Amino acid sequence: MYQCGLITSRRDGKEVYYKAAETEESKLLHKTVEKAMEIACPEEIIDNHKSVEEIINSIHKYLTEHLSERITIEELAKKYLMNPTTLKRVFKEVYGMSIAAHMKQHRMEEAAKLLKKSDMSIAQIAKNVGYESQSRFTTAFKDYYGMLPTEYRKNNTV
């Protein structure tokens, strides 16, 4: 590749630096190298000596600390270097329910807590627990608690 003019490179110990020529081939090469690096050297260091259950517990902790974000199974699988099917299966074995159901439970419990203890708007609470739409949040909350968030707040405010 060097002789073809696709890249110029320099090596410093284990670090490799390269500058690609502005061609479609070099852009494809760059994407390929970046993808290989993501797989071989993930940004988050994963302890390969952890058991699958310990990794699932780490995933659970990560999800509950990021309730306002919508995180996909694929993102988790990539981040924690685990097959998506295995991740879903073991999560259900450890927590007794699917990731989606478990996260909905956490979101609804956090929403209920915010409704009781804060004067945040329903829209803001919805956003804080991962719902972009207040109406979807309201529907989910009613399905979970059997009443609208406004009714819940009215009945549970001290």
Chimera marker file (.cmm) of the C-alpha trace (Angstrom):
<marker_set name="trace">
<marker id="1" x="0.000" y="0.000" z="0.000" r="1" g="1" b="0" radius="0.5"/>
<marker id="2" x="2.900" y="2.285" z="0.756" r="1" g="1" b="0" radius="0.5"/>
<marker id="3" x="4.436" y="1.611" z="-2.682" r="1" g="1" b="0" radius="0.5"/>
<marker id="4" x="1.067" y="2.206" z="-4.376" r="1" g="1" b="0" radius="0.5"/>
<marker id="5" x="0.730" y="5.627" z="-2.748" r="1" g="1" b="0" radius="0.5"/>
<marker id="6" x="-2.355" y="4.654" z="-0.751" r="1" g="1" b="0" radius="0.5"/>
<marker id="7" x="-0.721" y="5.447" z="2.582" r="1" g="1" b="0" radius="0.5"/>
<marker id="8" x="2.337" y="6.986" z="4.137" r="1" g="1" b="0" radius="0.5"/>
<marker id="9" x="3.030" y="5.646" z="7.596" r="1" g="1" b="0" radius="0.5"/>
<marker id="10" x="5.225" y="5.971" z="10.646" r="1" g="1" b="0" radius="0.5"/>
<marker id="11" x="5.598" y="3.558" z="13.539" r="1" g="1" b="0" radius="0.5"/>
<marker id="12" x="6.399" y="4.628" z="17.112" r="1" g="1" b="0" radius="0.5"/>
<marker id="13" x="6.606" y="1.510" z="19.239" r="1" g="1" b="0" radius="0.5"/>
<marker id="14" x="3.176" y="-0.114" z="19.064" r="1" g="1" b="0" radius="0.5"/>
<marker id="15" x="1.495" y="2.999" z="17.634" r="1" g="1" b="0" radius="0.5"/>
<marker id="16" x="1.042" y="3.228" z="13.883" r="1" g="1" b="0" radius="0.5"/>
<marker id="17" x="0.264" y="6.514" z="12.181" r="1" g="1" b="0" radius="0.5"/>
<marker id="18" x="-0.799" y="6.747" z="8.594" r="1" g="1" b="0" radius="0.5"/>
<marker id="19" x="-2.001" y="9.338" z="6.170" r="1" g="1" b="0" radius="0.5"/>
<marker id="20" x="-4.219" y="8.088" z="3.400" r="1" g="1" b="0" radius="0.5"/>
<marker id="21" x="-4.340" y="9.575" z="-0.064" r="1" g="1" b="0" radius="0.5"/>
<marker id="22" x="-7.694" y="11.128" z="-0.990" r="1" g="1" b="0" radius="0.5"/>
<marker id="23" x="-9.080" y="8.216" z="-3.001" r="1" g="1" b="0" radius="0.5"/>
<marker id="24" x="-12.124" y="5.994" z="-2.608" r="1" g="1" b="0" radius="0.5"/>
<marker id="25" x="-9.829" y="3.040" z="-2.006" r="1" g="1" b="0" radius="0.5"/>
<marker id="26" x="-8.020" y="4.806" z="0.826" r="1" g="1" b="0" radius="0.5"/>
<marker id="27" x="-11.319" y="5.890" z="2.392" r="1" g="1" b="0" radius="0.5"/>
<marker id="28" x="-12.478" y="2.264" z="2.321" r="1" g="1" b="0" radius="0.5"/>
<marker id="29" x="-9.149" y="1.188" z="3.814" r="1" g="1" b="0" radius="0.5"/>
<marker id="30" x="-9.544" y="3.759" z="6.586" r="1" g="1" b="0" radius="0.5"/>
<marker id="31" x="-13.065" y="2.540" z="7.412" r="1" g="1" b="0" radius="0.5"/>
<marker id="32" x="-11.796" y="-1.054" z="7.478" r="1" g="1" b="0" radius="0.5"/>
<marker id="33" x="-8.889" y="-0.197" z="9.786" r="1" g="1" b="0" radius="0.5"/>
<marker id="34" x="-11.187" y="1.796" z="12.108" r="1" g="1" b="0" radius="0.5"/>
<marker id="35" x="-13.675" y="-1.096" z="12.278" r="1" g="1" b="0" radius="0.5"/>
<marker id="36" x="-10.875" y="-3.568" z="13.031" r="1" g="1" b="0" radius="0.5"/>
<marker id="37" x="-9.603" y="-1.289" z="15.800" r="1" g="1" b="0" radius="0.5"/>
<marker id="38" x="-13.077" y="-0.980" z="17.332" r="1" g="1" b="0" radius="0.5"/>
<marker id="39" x="-13.296" y="-4.769" z="17.514" r="1" g="1" b="0" radius="0.5"/>
<marker id="40" x="-9.720" y="-5.463" z="18.588" r="1" g="1" b="0" radius="0.5"/>
<marker id="41" x="-9.306" y="-2.491" z="20.931" r="1" g="1" b="0" radius="0.5"/>
<marker id="42" x="-12.668" y="-1.354" z="22.314" r="1" g="1" b="0" radius="0.5"/>
<marker id="43" x="-12.668" y="2.044" z="23.990" r="1" g="1" b="0" radius="0.5"/>
<marker id="44" x="-14.060" y="0.555" z="27.175" r="1" g="1" b="0" radius="0.5"/>
<marker id="45" x="-11.723" y="-1.985" z="28.693" r="1" g="1" b="0" radius="0.5"/>
<marker id="46" x="-13.580" y="-5.200" z="29.332" r="1" g="1" b="0" radius="0.5"/>
<marker id="47" x="-12.268" y="-7.649" z="31.929" r="1" g="1" b="0" radius="0.5"/>
<marker id="48" x="-12.231" y="-10.935" z="30.034" r="1" g="1" b="0" radius="0.5"/>
<marker id="49" x="-11.919" y="-12.822" z="33.324" r="1" g="1" b="0" radius="0.5"/>
<marker id="50" x="-15.365" y="-11.715" z="34.476" r="1" g="1" b="0" radius="0.5"/>
<marker id="51" x="-18.134" y="-14.262" z="34.363" r="1" g="1" b="0" radius="0.5"/>
<marker id="52" x="-21.028" y="-13.709" z="31.996" r="1" g="1" b="0" radius="0.5"/>
<marker id="53" x="-23.229" y="-12.903" z="35.007" r="1" g="1" b="0" radius="0.5"/>
<marker id="54" x="-20.761" y="-10.244" z="36.183" r="1" g="1" b="0" radius="0.5"/>
<marker id="55" x="-20.803" y="-8.693" z="32.718" r="1" g="1" b="0" radius="0.5"/>
<marker id="56" x="-24.622" y="-8.731" z="32.779" r="1" g="1" b="0" radius="0.5"/>
<marker id="57" x="-24.508" y="-6.980" z="36.167" r="1" g="1" b="0" radius="0.5"/>
<marker id="58" x="-22.180" y="-4.360" z="34.650" r="1" g="1" b="0" radius="0.5"/>
<marker id="59" x="-24.634" y="-3.904" z="31.769" r="1" g="1" b="0" radius="0.5"/>
<marker id="60" x="-27.501" y="-3.527" z="34.244" r="1" g="1" b="0" radius="0.5"/>
<marker id="61" x="-25.573" y="-0.898" z="36.191" r="1" g="1" b="0" radius="0.5"/>
<marker id="62" x="-24.757" y="0.973" z="32.981" r="1" g="1" b="0" radius="0.5"/>
<marker id="63" x="-28.388" y="0.918" z="31.834" r="1" g="1" b="0" radius="0.5"/>
<marker id="64" x="-29.791" y="2.114" z="35.156" r="1" g="1" b="0" radius="0.5"/>
<marker id="65" x="-27.238" y="4.930" z="35.274" r="1" g="1" b="0" radius="0.5"/>
<marker id="66" x="-28.351" y="6.028" z="31.793" r="1" g="1" b="0" radius="0.5"/>
<marker id="67" x="-32.160" y="5.838" z="32.090" r="1" g="1" b="0" radius="0.5"/>
<marker id="68" x="-32.674" y="8.919" z="29.941" r="1" g="1" b="0" radius="0.5"/>
<marker id="69" x="-30.890" y="7.303" z="26.989" r="1" g="1" b="0" radius="0.5"/>
<marker id="70" x="-32.264" y="4.748" z="24.558" r="1" g="1" b="0" radius="0.5"/>
<marker id="71" x="-29.523" y="2.123" z="24.281" r="1" g="1" b="0" radius="0.5"/>
<marker id="72" x="-29.910" y="-0.726" z="21.811" r="1" g="1" b="0" radius="0.5"/>
<marker id="73" x="-29.015" y="-4.375" z="22.343" r="1" g="1" b="0" radius="0.5"/>
<marker id="74" x="-26.529" y="-4.036" z="19.478" r="1" g="1" b="0" radius="0.5"/>
<marker id="75" x="-24.796" y="-1.118" z="21.202" r="1" g="1" b="0" radius="0.5"/>
<marker id="76" x="-24.557" y="-3.094" z="24.440" r="1" g="1" b="0" radius="0.5"/>
<marker id="77" x="-23.305" y="-6.202" z="22.645" r="1" g="1" b="0" radius="0.5"/>
<marker id="78" x="-20.591" y="-4.189" z="20.942" r="1" g="1" b="0" radius="0.5"/>
<marker id="79" x="-19.634" y="-2.275" z="24.098" r="1" g="1" b="0" radius="0.5"/>
<marker id="80" x="-19.424" y="-5.410" z="26.256" r="1" g="1" b="0" radius="0.5"/>
<marker id="81" x="-18.154" y="-7.784" z="23.540" r="1" g="1" b="0" radius="0.5"/>
<marker id="82" x="-21.048" y="-10.188" z="23.859" r="1" g="1" b="0" radius="0.5"/>
<marker id="83" x="-23.274" y="-11.866" z="21.311" r="1" g="1" b="0" radius="0.5"/>
<marker id="84" x="-26.683" y="-10.072" z="21.316" r="1" g="1" b="0" radius="0.5"/>
<marker id="85" x="-28.621" y="-13.339" z="21.671" r="1" g="1" b="0" radius="0.5"/>
<marker id="86" x="-26.452" y="-14.444" z="24.599" r="1" g="1" b="0" radius="0.5"/>
<marker id="87" x="-26.791" y="-11.020" z="26.201" r="1" g="1" b="0" radius="0.5"/>
<marker id="88" x="-30.604" y="-11.154" z="26.033" r="1" g="1" b="0" radius="0.5"/>
<marker id="89" x="-30.766" y="-14.762" z="27.235" r="1" g="1" b="0" radius="0.5"/>
<marker id="90" x="-28.413" y="-14.339" z="30.189" r="1" g="1" b="0" radius="0.5"/>
<marker id="91" x="-29.968" y="-11.010" z="31.193" r="1" g="1" b="0" radius="0.5"/>
<marker id="92" x="-33.340" y="-12.736" z="31.409" r="1" g="1" b="0" radius="0.5"/>
<marker id="93" x="-31.803" y="-15.611" z="33.409" r="1" g="1" b="0" radius="0.5"/>
<marker id="94" x="-30.194" y="-13.190" z="35.880" r="1" g="1" b="0" radius="0.5"/>
<marker id="95" x="-33.018" y="-10.624" z="36.231" r="1" g="1" b="0" radius="0.5"/>
<marker id="96" x="-36.055" y="-12.769" z="35.429" r="1" g="1" b="0" radius="0.5"/>
<marker id="97" x="-37.337" y="-10.575" z="32.602" r="1" g="1" b="0" radius="0.5"/>
<marker id="98" x="-36.280" y="-9.131" z="29.283" r="1" g="1" b="0" radius="0.5"/>
<marker id="99" x="-34.020" y="-6.086" z="29.141" r="1" g="1" b="0" radius="0.5"/>
<marker id="100" x="-36.889" y="-3.972" z="27.790" r="1" g="1" b="0" radius="0.5"/>
<marker id="101" x="-39.312" y="-5.020" z="30.530" r="1" g="1" b="0" radius="0.5"/>
<marker id="102" x="-36.691" y="-4.564" z="33.228" r="1" g="1" b="0" radius="0.5"/>
<marker id="103" x="-35.743" y="-1.107" z="31.982" r="1" g="1" b="0" radius="0.5"/>
<marker id="104" x="-39.406" y="-0.091" z="31.749" r="1" g="1" b="0" radius="0.5"/>
<marker id="105" x="-39.791" y="-1.082" z="35.392" r="1" g="1" b="0" radius="0.5"/>
<marker id="106" x="-36.797" y="1.074" z="36.377" r="1" g="1" b="0" radius="0.5"/>
<marker id="107" x="-38.046" y="3.973" z="34.258" r="1" g="1" b="0" radius="0.5"/>
<marker id="108" x="-41.526" y="3.840" z="35.783" r="1" g="1" b="0" radius="0.5"/>
<marker id="109" x="-40.159" y="3.617" z="39.340" r="1" g="1" b="0" radius="0.5"/>
<marker id="110" x="-37.886" y="6.606" z="38.718" r="1" g="1" b="0" radius="0.5"/>
<marker id="111" x="-40.790" y="8.534" z="37.166" r="1" g="1" b="0" radius="0.5"/>
<marker id="112" x="-42.989" y="7.776" z="40.182" r="1" g="1" b="0" radius="0.5"/>
<marker id="113" x="-40.247" y="8.976" z="42.507" r="1" g="1" b="0" radius="0.5"/>
<marker id="114" x="-39.867" y="12.215" z="40.524" r="1" g="1" b="0" radius="0.5"/>
<marker id="115" x="-43.628" y="12.760" z="40.478" r="1" g="1" b="0" radius="0.5"/>
<marker id="116" x="-43.743" y="12.412" z="44.276" r="1" g="1" b="0" radius="0.5"/>
<marker id="117" x="-40.662" y="14.405" z="45.197" r="1" g="1" b="0" radius="0.5"/>
<marker id="118" x="-40.253" y="17.088" z="42.536" r="1" g="1" b="0" radius="0.5"/>
<marker id="119" x="-42.228" y="19.767" z="40.805" r="1" g="1" b="0" radius="0.5"/>
<marker id="120" x="-40.770" y="18.891" z="37.404" r="1" g="1" b="0" radius="0.5"/>
<marker id="121" x="-43.211" y="18.959" z="34.510" r="1" g="1" b="0" radius="0.5"/>
<marker id="122" x="-44.537" y="15.672" z="33.136" r="1" g="1" b="0" radius="0.5"/>
<marker id="123" x="-42.655" y="16.393" z="29.897" r="1" g="1" b="0" radius="0.5"/>
<marker id="124" x="-39.364" y="16.840" z="31.770" r="1" g="1" b="0" radius="0.5"/>
<marker id="125" x="-39.900" y="13.678" z="33.798" r="1" g="1" b="0" radius="0.5"/>
<marker id="126" x="-40.694" y="11.805" z="30.592" r="1" g="1" b="0" radius="0.5"/>
<marker id="127" x="-37.424" y="13.005" z="29.067" r="1" g="1" b="0" radius="0.5"/>
<marker id="128" x="-35.460" y="12.159" z="32.236" r="1" g="1" b="0" radius="0.5"/>
<marker id="129" x="-36.633" y="8.556" z="32.115" r="1" g="1" b="0" radius="0.5"/>
<marker id="130" x="-35.983" y="8.041" z="28.412" r="1" g="1" b="0" radius="0.5"/>
<marker id="131" x="-39.212" y="9.033" z="26.664" r="1" g="1" b="0" radius="0.5"/>
<marker id="132" x="-38.989" y="11.646" z="23.926" r="1" g="1" b="0" radius="0.5"/>
<marker id="133" x="-42.764" y="11.857" z="23.723" r="1" g="1" b="0" radius="0.5"/>
<marker id="134" x="-44.811" y="12.943" z="26.720" r="1" g="1" b="0" radius="0.5"/>
<marker id="135" x="-47.852" y="11.137" z="25.328" r="1" g="1" b="0" radius="0.5"/>
<marker id="136" x="-45.965" y="7.823" z="25.025" r="1" g="1" b="0" radius="0.5"/>
<marker id="137" x="-44.679" y="8.267" z="28.544" r="1" g="1" b="0" radius="0.5"/>
<marker id="138" x="-48.186" y="9.007" z="29.824" r="1" g="1" b="0" radius="0.5"/>
<marker id="139" x="-49.552" y="5.890" z="28.103" r="1" g="1" b="0" radius="0.5"/>
<marker id="140" x="-46.724" y="3.718" z="29.480" r="1" g="1" b="0" radius="0.5"/>
<marker id="141" x="-47.157" y="5.162" z="32.968" r="1" g="1" b="0" radius="0.5"/>
<marker id="142" x="-50.918" y="4.531" z="32.923" r="1" g="1" b="0" radius="0.5"/>
<marker id="143" x="-50.362" y="0.956" z="31.705" r="1" g="1" b="0" radius="0.5"/>
<marker id="144" x="-47.867" y="0.375" z="34.528" r="1" g="1" b="0" radius="0.5"/>
<marker id="145" x="-49.573" y="2.168" z="37.454" r="1" g="1" b="0" radius="0.5"/>
<marker id="146" x="-53.203" y="2.223" z="36.306" r="1" g="1" b="0" radius="0.5"/>
<marker id="147" x="-53.444" y="6.013" z="36.461" r="1" g="1" b="0" radius="0.5"/>
<marker id="148" x="-52.143" y="9.054" z="34.648" r="1" g="1" b="0" radius="0.5"/>
<marker id="149" x="-48.962" y="10.711" z="35.922" r="1" g="1" b="0" radius="0.5"/>
<marker id="150" x="-50.956" y="13.776" z="36.993" r="1" g="1" b="0" radius="0.5"/>
<marker id="151" x="-53.324" y="11.583" z="39.041" r="1" g="1" b="0" radius="0.5"/>
<marker id="152" x="-50.355" y="9.737" z="40.562" r="1" g="1" b="0" radius="0.5"/>
<marker id="153" x="-48.736" y="13.043" z="41.560" r="1" g="1" b="0" radius="0.5"/>
<marker id="154" x="-51.997" y="14.332" z="43.054" r="1" g="1" b="0" radius="0.5"/>
<marker id="155" x="-52.577" y="11.130" z="45.049" r="1" g="1" b="0" radius="0.5"/>
<marker id="156" x="-48.986" y="10.749" z="46.260" r="1" g="1" b="0" radius="0.5"/>
<marker id="157" x="-47.802" y="14.253" z="47.048" r="1" g="1" b="0" radius="0.5"/>
<marker id="158" x="-47.425" y="14.939" z="50.733" r="1" g="1" b="0" radius="0.5"/>
<link id1="1" id2="2" r="1" g="1" b="0" radius="0.2"/>
<link id1="2" id2="3" r="1" g="1" b="0" radius="0.2"/>
<link id1="3" id2="4" r="1" g="1" b="0" radius="0.2"/>
<link id1="4" id2="5" r="1" g="1" b="0" radius="0.2"/>
<link id1="5" id2="6" r="1" g="1" b="0" radius="0.2"/>
<link id1="6" id2="7" r="1" g="1" b="0" radius="0.2"/>
<link id1="7" id2="8" r="1" g="1" b="0" radius="0.2"/>
<link id1="8" id2="9" r="1" g="1" b="0" radius="0.2"/>
<link id1="9" id2="10" r="1" g="1" b="0" radius="0.2"/>
<link id1="10" id2="11" r="1" g="1" b="0" radius="0.2"/>
<link id1="11" id2="12" r="1" g="1" b="0" radius="0.2"/>
<link id1="12" id2="13" r="1" g="1" b="0" radius="0.2"/>
<link id1="13" id2="14" r="1" g="1" b="0" radius="0.2"/>
<link id1="14" id2="15" r="1" g="1" b="0" radius="0.2"/>
<link id1="15" id2="16" r="1" g="1" b="0" radius="0.2"/>
<link id1="16" id2="17" r="1" g="1" b="0" radius="0.2"/>
<link id1="17" id2="18" r="1" g="1" b="0" radius="0.2"/>
<link id1="18" id2="19" r="1" g="1" b="0" radius="0.2"/>
<link id1="19" id2="20" r="1" g="1" b="0" radius="0.2"/>
<link id1="20" id2="21" r="1" g="1" b="0" radius="0.2"/>
<link id1="21" id2="22" r="1" g="1" b="0" radius="0.2"/>
<link id1="22" id2="23" r="1" g="1" b="0" radius="0.2"/>
<link id1="23" id2="24" r="1" g="1" b="0" radius="0.2"/>
<link id1="24" id2="25" r="1" g="1" b="0" radius="0.2"/>
<link id1="25" id2="26" r="1" g="1" b="0" radius="0.2"/>
<link id1="26" id2="27" r="1" g="1" b="0" radius="0.2"/>
<link id1="27" id2="28" r="1" g="1" b="0" radius="0.2"/>
<link id1="28" id2="29" r="1" g="1" b="0" radius="0.2"/>
<link id1="29" id2="30" r="1" g="1" b="0" radius="0.2"/>
<link id1="30" id2="31" r="1" g="1" b="0" radius="0.2"/>
<link id1="31" id2="32" r="1" g="1" b="0" radius="0.2"/>
<link id1="32" id2="33" r="1" g="1" b="0" radius="0.2"/>
<link id1="33" id2="34" r="1" g="1" b="0" radius="0.2"/>
<link id1="34" id2="35" r="1" g="1" b="0" radius="0.2"/>
<link id1="35" id2="36" r="1" g="1" b="0" radius="0.2"/>
<link id1="36" id2="37" r="1" g="1" b="0" radius="0.2"/>
<link id1="37" id2="38" r="1" g="1" b="0" radius="0.2"/>
<link id1="38" id2="39" r="1" g="1" b="0" radius="0.2"/>
<link id1="39" id2="40" r="1" g="1" b="0" radius="0.2"/>
<link id1="40" id2="41" r="1" g="1" b="0" radius="0.2"/>
<link id1="41" id2="42" r="1" g="1" b="0" radius="0.2"/>
<link id1="42" id2="43" r="1" g="1" b="0" radius="0.2"/>
<link id1="43" id2="44" r="1" g="1" b="0" radius="0.2"/>
<link id1="44" id2="45" r="1" g="1" b="0" radius="0.2"/>
<link id1="45" id2="46" r="1" g="1" b="0" radius="0.2"/>
<link id1="46" id2="47" r="1" g="1" b="0" radius="0.2"/>
<link id1="47" id2="48" r="1" g="1" b="0" radius="0.2"/>
<link id1="48" id2="49" r="1" g="1" b="0" radius="0.2"/>
<link id1="49" id2="50" r="1" g="1" b="0" radius="0.2"/>
<link id1="50" id2="51" r="1" g="1" b="0" radius="0.2"/>
<link id1="51" id2="52" r="1" g="1" b="0" radius="0.2"/>
<link id1="52" id2="53" r="1" g="1" b="0" radius="0.2"/>
<link id1="53" id2="54" r="1" g="1" b="0" radius="0.2"/>
<link id1="54" id2="55" r="1" g="1" b="0" radius="0.2"/>
<link id1="55" id2="56" r="1" g="1" b="0" radius="0.2"/>
<link id1="56" id2="57" r="1" g="1" b="0" radius="0.2"/>
<link id1="57" id2="58" r="1" g="1" b="0" radius="0.2"/>
<link id1="58" id2="59" r="1" g="1" b="0" radius="0.2"/>
<link id1="59" id2="60" r="1" g="1" b="0" radius="0.2"/>
<link id1="60" id2="61" r="1" g="1" b="0" radius="0.2"/>
<link id1="61" id2="62" r="1" g="1" b="0" radius="0.2"/>
<link id1="62" id2="63" r="1" g="1" b="0" radius="0.2"/>
<link id1="63" id2="64" r="1" g="1" b="0" radius="0.2"/>
<link id1="64" id2="65" r="1" g="1" b="0" radius="0.2"/>
<link id1="65" id2="66" r="1" g="1" b="0" radius="0.2"/>
<link id1="66" id2="67" r="1" g="1" b="0" radius="0.2"/>
<link id1="67" id2="68" r="1" g="1" b="0" radius="0.2"/>
<link id1="68" id2="69" r="1" g="1" b="0" radius="0.2"/>
<link id1="69" id2="70" r="1" g="1" b="0" radius="0.2"/>
<link id1="70" id2="71" r="1" g="1" b="0" radius="0.2"/>
<link id1="71" id2="72" r="1" g="1" b="0" radius="0.2"/>
<link id1="72" id2="73" r="1" g="1" b="0" radius="0.2"/>
<link id1="73" id2="74" r="1" g="1" b="0" radius="0.2"/>
<link id1="74" id2="75" r="1" g="1" b="0" radius="0.2"/>
<link id1="75" id2="76" r="1" g="1" b="0" radius="0.2"/>
<link id1="76" id2="77" r="1" g="1" b="0" radius="0.2"/>
<link id1="77" id2="78" r="1" g="1" b="0" radius="0.2"/>
<link id1="78" id2="79" r="1" g="1" b="0" radius="0.2"/>
<link id1="79" id2="80" r="1" g="1" b="0" radius="0.2"/>
<link id1="80" id2="81" r="1" g="1" b="0" radius="0.2"/>
<link id1="81" id2="82" r="1" g="1" b="0" radius="0.2"/>
<link id1="82" id2="83" r="1" g="1" b="0" radius="0.2"/>
<link id1="83" id2="84" r="1" g="1" b="0" radius="0.2"/>
<link id1="84" id2="85" r="1" g="1" b="0" radius="0.2"/>
<link id1="85" id2="86" r="1" g="1" b="0" radius="0.2"/>
<link id1="86" id2="87" r="1" g="1" b="0" radius="0.2"/>
<link id1="87" id2="88" r="1" g="1" b="0" radius="0.2"/>
<link id1="88" id2="89" r="1" g="1" b="0" radius="0.2"/>
<link id1="89" id2="90" r="1" g="1" b="0" radius="0.2"/>
<link id1="90" id2="91" r="1" g="1" b="0" radius="0.2"/>
<link id1="91" id2="92" r="1" g="1" b="0" radius="0.2"/>
<link id1="92" id2="93" r="1" g="1" b="0" radius="0.2"/>
<link id1="93" id2="94" r="1" g="1" b="0" radius="0.2"/>
<link id1="94" id2="95" r="1" g="1" b="0" radius="0.2"/>
<link id1="95" id2="96" r="1" g="1" b="0" radius="0.2"/>
<link id1="96" id2="97" r="1" g="1" b="0" radius="0.2"/>
<link id1="97" id2="98" r="1" g="1" b="0" radius="0.2"/>
<link id1="98" id2="99" r="1" g="1" b="0" radius="0.2"/>
<link id1="99" id2="100" r="1" g="1" b="0" radius="0.2"/>
<link id1="100" id2="101" r="1" g="1" b="0" radius="0.2"/>
<link id1="101" id2="102" r="1" g="1" b="0" radius="0.2"/>
<link id1="102" id2="103" r="1" g="1" b="0" radius="0.2"/>
<link id1="103" id2="104" r="1" g="1" b="0" radius="0.2"/>
<link id1="104" id2="105" r="1" g="1" b="0" radius="0.2"/>
<link id1="105" id2="106" r="1" g="1" b="0" radius="0.2"/>
<link id1="106" id2="107" r="1" g="1" b="0" radius="0.2"/>
<link id1="107" id2="108" r="1" g="1" b="0" radius="0.2"/>
<link id1="108" id2="109" r="1" g="1" b="0" radius="0.2"/>
<link id1="109" id2="110" r="1" g="1" b="0" radius="0.2"/>
<link id1="110" id2="111" r="1" g="1" b="0" radius="0.2"/>
<link id1="111" id2="112" r="1" g="1" b="0" radius="0.2"/>
<link id1="112" id2="113" r="1" g="1" b="0" radius="0.2"/>
<link id1="113" id2="114" r="1" g="1" b="0" radius="0.2"/>
<link id1="114" id2="115" r="1" g="1" b="0" radius="0.2"/>
<link id1="115" id2="116" r="1" g="1" b="0" radius="0.2"/>
<link id1="116" id2="117" r="1" g="1" b="0" radius="0.2"/>
<link id1="117" id2="118" r="1" g="1" b="0" radius="0.2"/>
<link id1="118" id2="119" r="1" g="1" b="0" radius="0.2"/>
<link id1="119" id2="120" r="1" g="1" b="0" radius="0.2"/>
<link id1="120" id2="121" r="1" g="1" b="0" radius="0.2"/>
<link id1="121" id2="122" r="1" g="1" b="0" radius="0.2"/>
<link id1="122" id2="123" r="1" g="1" b="0" radius="0.2"/>
<link id1="123" id2="124" r="1" g="1" b="0" radius="0.2"/>
<link id1="124" id2="125" r="1" g="1" b="0" radius="0.2"/>
<link id1="125" id2="126" r="1" g="1" b="0" radius="0.2"/>
<link id1="126" id2="127" r="1" g="1" b="0" radius="0.2"/>
<link id1="127" id2="128" r="1" g="1" b="0" radius="0.2"/>
<link id1="128" id2="129" r="1" g="1" b="0" radius="0.2"/>
<link id1="129" id2="130" r="1" g="1" b="0" radius="0.2"/>
<link id1="130" id2="131" r="1" g="1" b="0" radius="0.2"/>
<link id1="131" id2="132" r="1" g="1" b="0" radius="0.2"/>
<link id1="132" id2="133" r="1" g="1" b="0" radius="0.2"/>
<link id1="133" id2="134" r="1" g="1" b="0" radius="0.2"/>
<link id1="134" id2="135" r="1" g="1" b="0" radius="0.2"/>
<link id1="135" id2="136" r="1" g="1" b="0" radius="0.2"/>
<link id1="136" id2="137" r="1" g="1" b="0" radius="0.2"/>
<link id1="137" id2="138" r="1" g="1" b="0" radius="0.2"/>
<link id1="138" id2="139" r="1" g="1" b="0" radius="0.2"/>
<link id1="139" id2="140" r="1" g="1" b="0" radius="0.2"/>
<link id1="140" id2="141" r="1" g="1" b="0" radius="0.2"/>
<link id1="141" id2="142" r="1" g="1" b="0" radius="0.2"/>
<link id1="142" id2="143" r="1" g="1" b="0" radius="0.2"/>
<link id1="143" id2="144" r="1" g="1" b="0" radius="0.2"/>
<link id1="144" id2="145" r="1" g="1" b="0" radius="0.2"/>
<link id1="145" id2="146" r="1" g="1" b="0" radius="0.2"/>
<link id1="146" id2="147" r="1" g="1" b="0" radius="0.2"/>
<link id1="147" id2="148" r="1" g="1" b="0" radius="0.2"/>
<link id1="148" id2="149" r="1" g="1" b="0" radius="0.2"/>
<link id1="149" id2="150" r="1" g="1" b="0" radius="0.2"/>
<link id1="150" id2="151" r="1" g="1" b="0" radius="0.2"/>
<link id1="151" id2="152" r="1" g="1" b="0" radius="0.2"/>
<link id1="152" id2="153" r="1" g="1" b="0" radius="0.2"/>
<link id1="153" id2="154" r="1" g="1" b="0" radius="0.2"/>
<link id1="154" id2="155" r="1" g="1" b="0" radius="0.2"/>
<link id1="155" id2="156" r="1" g="1" b="0" radius="0.2"/>
<link id1="156" id2="157" r="1" g="1" b="0" radius="0.2"/>
<link id1="157" id2="158" r="1" g="1" b="0" radius="0.2"/>
</marker_set>
